């Protein structure tokens, strides 16, 4: 390889490393997210691999740390099922998801009550005046957010 080719290769790797660092400067990302963003930016596989190795060497990406922080941040506003799905969408390994979720004291009822308040625009007294059909619509929204059916029915007083 000539010196000119070697210089261009080194420039490609440096550009990849700089892009990876820029992507991680403001947001924590999973390894998969970093690879995806770099690929969409037009970097080839060899440059992406080098950049991932580079930032991993400084522990700037760590999927276990990411999963743990994600679970800690969202444990009061999302159901455990929803957090699991969100981490799976980000291609976090199942072992990391399990480790992150076992360290959290789960209480889906807090997240459920918070979501219910949001759906009722803060007026929980309105719940008593809702018809069965309206409660069913709210129950469906809560179910789609990952809450368990029995918890939803209990909070909405649906039998």
C-alpha positions in Angstrom: 0.0 0.0 0.0 1.4 3.4 -1.0 1.8 6.1 1.5 -1.0 8.1 -0.1 -3.4 5.2 0.1 -2.4 4.6 3.7 -3.0 8.3 4.5 -6.5 8.1 3.0 -7.3 5.0 4.9 -6.2 6.6 8.1 -8.4 9.7 7.3 -11.4 7.4 6.8 -10.8 5.8 10.2 -10.4 9.2 11.9 -13.6 10.5 10.3 -15.4 7.4 11.5 -14.0 7.8 15.0 -15.0 11.5 15.1 -18.5 10.7 13.9 -18.9 8.0 16.6 -17.7 10.4 19.3 -20.1 13.1 18.0 -23.0 10.7 18.0 -22.2 9.8 21.6 -21.5 13.3 22.8 -25.2 14.2 23.5 -26.9 10.8 23.9 -26.0 7.5 25.3 -26.6 4.8 22.6 -26.4 1.1 22.3 -23.8 -0.5 20.0 -26.5 -1.3 17.5 -27.8 2.3 17.5 -24.3 3.6 16.9 -23.6 1.1 14.1 -27.0 2.0 12.5 -26.5 5.7 12.7 -23.0 5.4 11.2 -24.2 3.2 8.4 -26.9 5.7 7.6 -24.2 8.4 7.5 -22.5 6.5 4.7 -19.6 4.8 6.5 -18.4 1.4 5.3 -18.3 -1.7 7.6 -14.6 -1.5 8.1 -14.7 2.1 9.4 -17.7 1.4 11.6 -16.0 -1.6 13.1 -12.9 0.5 13.9 -15.0 3.3 15.4 -17.0 0.9 17.6 -13.7 -0.7 18.8 -12.3 2.8 19.5 -15.3 4.1 21.6 -15.7 0.7 23.3 -12.0 1.0 24.4 -13.0 4.1 26.4 -16.2 2.6 27.6 -18.3 5.2 25.8 -20.7 2.5 24.7 -21.8 -0.2 27.1 -25.1 -1.9 26.5 -25.4 -3.2 30.1 -24.9 0.3 31.5 -27.3 1.7 28.9 -30.0 -0.9 29.8 -29.6 -0.3 33.5 -29.8 3.5 33.2 -32.8 3.2 30.8 -34.7 1.0 33.3 -33.8 3.3 36.2 -35.0 6.4 34.3 -38.3 4.9 33.0 -39.3 2.6 35.9 -41.8 5.1 37.3 -43.4 6.1 34.0 -43.4 2.9 32.0 -44.4 -0.7 32.6 -41.8 -3.4 32.9 -43.1 -5.0 29.7 -42.8 -1.7 27.8 -39.2 -1.1 29.1 -38.3 -4.6 28.0 -39.7 -4.0 24.5 -38.0 -0.6 24.2 -34.6 -2.2 25.0 -35.3 -5.1 22.6 -36.0 -2.5 19.9 -32.5 -1.1 20.5 -31.1 -4.7 20.1 -29.8 -4.9 23.7 -28.9 -8.5 24.6 -31.5 -10.4 26.6 -29.0 -11.1 29.4 -28.3 -7.3 29.8 -32.1 -6.6 29.8 -32.6 -9.2 32.5 -29.7 -7.9 34.6 -31.0 -4.3 34.3 -34.5 -5.2 35.2 -33.6 -7.4 38.2 -31.8 -4.4 39.9 -35.0 -2.3 39.9 -37.7 -2.3 42.5 -40.7 -2.6 40.3 -44.0 -1.1 41.1 -46.0 -0.9 37.9 -48.9 0.6 39.8 -47.0 3.9 40.1 -46.4 4.0 36.4 -50.0 2.9 35.7 -51.4 5.7 38.0 -49.2 8.3 36.3 -50.4 7.2 32.8 -54.0 7.1 33.9 -53.7 10.7 35.3 -52.2 11.7 31.9 -55.1 10.1 30.0 -57.7 11.7 32.3 -55.9 15.0 32.1 -55.2 15.0 35.8 -58.8 14.6 36.9 -59.1 11.1 38.5 -62.6 12.0 39.8 -63.7 11.8 36.2 -63.1 8.0 36.4 -66.2 7.5 38.4 -68.4 9.2 35.8 -67.0 7.3 32.8 -69.2 4.7 31.0 -68.1 1.1 30.7 -67.3 1.7 27.0 -65.1 4.7 27.9 -63.3 2.7 30.5 -62.7 0.0 28.0 -61.1 2.5 25.6 -58.8 3.7 28.4 -58.0 0.1 29.3 -57.1 -0.7 25.7 -54.7 2.3 25.7 -53.1 1.2 28.9 -52.8 -2.4 27.7 -51.0 -1.1 24.5 -48.5 0.7 26.8 -47.6 -2.7 28.3 -49.6 -2.8 31.6 -51.1 -6.0 32.8 -54.8 -6.5 32.2 -55.6 -7.3 35.9 -53.8 -4.2 37.1 -55.6 -2.1 34.6 -59.0 -3.5 35.5 -58.3 -3.0 39.2 -57.3 0.6 38.7 -60.4 1.3 36.5 -62.6 -0.7 38.8 -63.8 -2.9 35.9 -64.9 -6.4 36.8 
